[in-house]
Amino acid sequence: MTFSWTPHRFAGGALALDVANSVILRFDPARSVDRFAEPAQLNAFAKAAGEFSAERALFGTPSAVPKPNQASFVAMREAIDRYFRAFVKNEETSLFLASLLEAAAVMLRIGARGSLETETAHSALRLLSDTERKRIRICGNCGWLFIDRSKNRSRIWCDMTVCGNRVKAARHYHGRKDRLP
Ligand SMILES: [Zn+2]
């Protein structure tokens, strides 16, 4: 199956969350897919971020993560996901925050200016401000992290046109099935 970085895959609203969301269905290890496991997809992500990320005005098109930095970049991605997911769930986050700050520090130390790894680190640090952090949600369908920028803070889907509709369709389907004898 061919894969491309579509606008939907940048529904996080912040580069750091889009990076975290490169793992599909994290909550389901049997079906989970790491889009960065494929080097070509990791490289293509930087260019797509320049086109689709909500924060693209801040960084333009970041340069791809050079091979020697890729393992640390993926480690930072995991630290981003762990910390913000735990924060949304109101869990204990001190150690996760420490790991995130350490991972971001590594990237800022070794990453080139304007590269995907340094821009992602900056994005994660911006999200730590209380106004941003309190708007982060976990999508009720796919489990992605996203920023709820709606006026009444009522978004439950990362992307209404994808996840919202899928859930509606599933409800419709189950509703019909329930009525069968
Ligand atoms: Zn979703």
Boltz pocket constraint, residues with backbone or C-beta under 6 A from the ligand:
constraints:
  - pocket:
      binder: B
      contacts: [[A, 139], [A, 140], [A, 141], [A, 142], [A, 143], [A, 144], [A, 157], [A, 158], [A, 159], [A, 163]]
      max_distance: 6.0
